[in-house]
Amino acid sequence: MFMIPWDYQYYTQFADFQREEILKQIKANLDWIELIPHGLTHKMGEFQNVKKKDLPIIFTGIDEVFKKYNLPYIKGFKAPNWLYNEDLVDYLDKKGWFLATDRNQPKSPKTKRFYEYNHSIDEKFWLFTDEYYWRLHGHISLPSQNNLPDNIVNLTKIPADVDFKFVSESLEEL
């Protein structure tokens, strides 16, 4: 699960007890969920023009939020809106982190190890039976077209005997 450490837009819309319940549910399911940072605040274009000198501070902030909530995370990263620059890629490579990339932007820079989805959950991914695996992409809620409520029926088409893997187990290398 790509998780926003501190969502600037929605943080204040939750009461403390609601946030605590969400964290409780996440912690209760860590045996089948891995958490991967998805920006710091999820602000549009937050990493599009980020400067190299700012990245250590930003990633310290990400680490502090996960530590505050006592949540483990994988050393991977997904930039909000798939917008990022070469400074981020270089920083992640230097730190040994992977980057999630967008299949629709094949010329975007990639880290040495990266994750790239091959289907969105709003597509008929189950028809691609010749593929070794599906790397599905979706969102928990609206306004994204590939949100769970609108596409849950598509996920029921995954065969019962399928072997699930974490994102960190499905990386590609340059």
Beta strands, then each sheet from edge to edge (+ up, - down):
strand 1: 2-3
strand 2: 36-37
strand 3: 76-77
strand 4: 98-101
strand 5: 113-116
strand 6: 119-120
strand 7: 136-137
strand 8: 172-173
sheet 1: 1+ 2+
sheet 2: 3+ 4+ 5+ 8-
sheet 3: 6+ 7+
end
